[in-house]
């Protein structure tokens, strides 16, 4: 595994370029996010998604999110109406994951029996620059698995699944502080999990 440090608020181009190279080649990157470290792969890379599934070790239906730079491309990957769009516009960027019906652009390996996808626009200059350089959203999942093996500290943490990771972008210690998950369906919304994102906005 290669390791590279980054200034998360002013990320260096060489770090972005390295992360793009790893993701484009089908690798797994461990990246600093706004609420936790994230495991990331390129959308459509089946082998990388299969490795990500092995890391997560979940017995439940697997569920991943897409990180976007802004709202402009979301309708390509998720079914979204004007009401949903306005709600996302009010909340994002921020510490929220919105669950929407997935479009046909989402690979089946990411969906299994469910037809939904998480949508994220984090408050992160690093992730924003990375997605812009990729030219498409990236697939992410919190850096942990069902056995409770979390990654928060690049200096201390070494979970068993770290061997699957090709690149660690070291942004320093980040406490595991999960996003608020909001399910959107028709005219209704449901707070699935209350996390860092303020639910009073709803």
N, C-alpha and C positions, 0 to 999 in steps of 0.2 A: 504494500500500500504506500502510495506517495502522499506526502503531507506538505501543505503550503499555507503560510499565514496570510491573513487578509485584514485590511482596515475596513470594517463592515460599512462604515458611513462614507468612506471615500475609497472604494475598491480599486485596486490597481488593474490596469488592462491585462497584464500578463497573467493575473490570477483568473480573471474572467475567461481569457483565451484558453487557459489550461482546463478549466472546468468544462467549457464547451467541447474541447477536444475529447475529453473522457466520456462525456455524455453521448456525443455523436458516434463514438466508436462502440457504444453499447455497454459502457461501464456504469458502475454505481458510485455516486459521489455523496459524501456526508458533508452537509452544508449548514452554516449558521443561519437560523431564521429569526423571526421576530418574537416567537414564543418558545422556541426550542431548537435543537439541531434537527435537521431533516435528512432523510434518505431520499435521494433523487435519481431518476432515470429519464431517458428520452422517451417520449410517447412513441409507441409503435415498435420499440425494440423488445421483441418477445423474450429473448434470452435474459435481458436485464430485468424484465418484469418477473420472470420465473425465479431469478436469484432474489429479488426483493420479496417475493412470496415466501421463499425459504427462510429469509431473515425474520419475517414477521411471525412465522410459526403459528398462525392463528387457526383455530378450529372453526371459527365463525366465517361467514362470507367475507371475503377480502374487500377492503374498501380503501381507495386512494383518492387523492385530490389533485387538481391541476392548479399550478401557480401561474397567474397571468400578470402582465405588466400593467394593463388597464382593462377597461370594460369592452373595448372595441371588438375583440375576437371571441367573446364568450358565447355568442349565439351560434358560432360554428360548432361548438362542442357540447352545448347544452340547450335544451328547449326553454326559452325564456320569453315571457311576455312583458308588456310595458310596466305593469305593476311590480313585477320582480325586478326589472331593470332599475326602476326608481328606488327601490329598497336597497339594492346593492350599491347604487350610486351614493346613497346617504351614509352607508356604513363602511365603504371601502375607499382607500386601503385601510386595513385594520385587522384586529385579531379575531376574525370570524371565518368560519367555513360554512358556505351555503350549499345545501344539497338540492340539486336539480335533476330532472330527467336527462339522461345522456342522449346525445345525438348519435348518428351512425358513424361519426368520426372517431368515436372512442373504441379502441380495440376490445374484442370480446374477452380477452384474458383479464382485463381490468374490471369487468362487470360480473362475470360468472352468472348467477341467477338473478342478480339485481340489475336494474336498468338506470342506475343513478350515479352521479359523479359529484364530488366535492369541488367547489370553486373558491379559490383564495387569491387575494391581492394583498400581500403582507406589507407592513410598513418597514421595508428593508431596501436600502439603496443597493446592497449587493445582489439580492435576488432580482430586483428590478432590472439592473444592468445585465445580469445573466440571461434573463428571459428575453430581453431585447436583443442580445447578441445571438441567442438561439433562433430567434425569429418565429418562435412558437412556444406555447406553454410547456412547462416541465411537470412530470409526474412526481409527487412527493408523498411521504408518509413520515409520521413522527419517528424519531430515532430511538425506537424501543421495540420490544416484542412481548408476547403474552407471558413469558417467564419473568417479566419485570426487569430485564436487562436494558437499562437506559444509558444514553450517552449525553452528558452535560459538560464534562470537563476534559478537554484534550490532553491535559497534563496527567490526569489520574485515571480516567475511565478506559477500560479495555474489555468490553463485553465479548462473549464468544463469537457473535456474529460479525465482529469487526473484520474478520478474515475475508468476508465477501466484498468488502469495500475496496474500490480501486483508488479513490482520492479522498483525502480528508482536507477540507478547507478550514483551517484553524482560525476561528473568530473569537477565541477565548472562552471563558466559562459562560454558559447560558443555562439558567435554571429551567427545568421542565415546567412550563406554564401553558396549559393547553388552550386551544382556541374555543370560542363559543360556537357551537354547531346549531345551525338553523335549517330546518327542513321546510322547503317551499313546495306547495302543491295547490294549484288553482288559486283561489282567493285566500287560502289559509296559510299560516305559518306555525311552526312548532319549535320551541326551544328544546332541542334534543339533549344538549349538554351546555351548562353554564360554565364558561371559562373566563379567559382574560377580557374578552370583548364585553362591553357594558350592555346588559340586556334592557336597560331603561330606555334605550333609543327606540325600542319597539313599542 
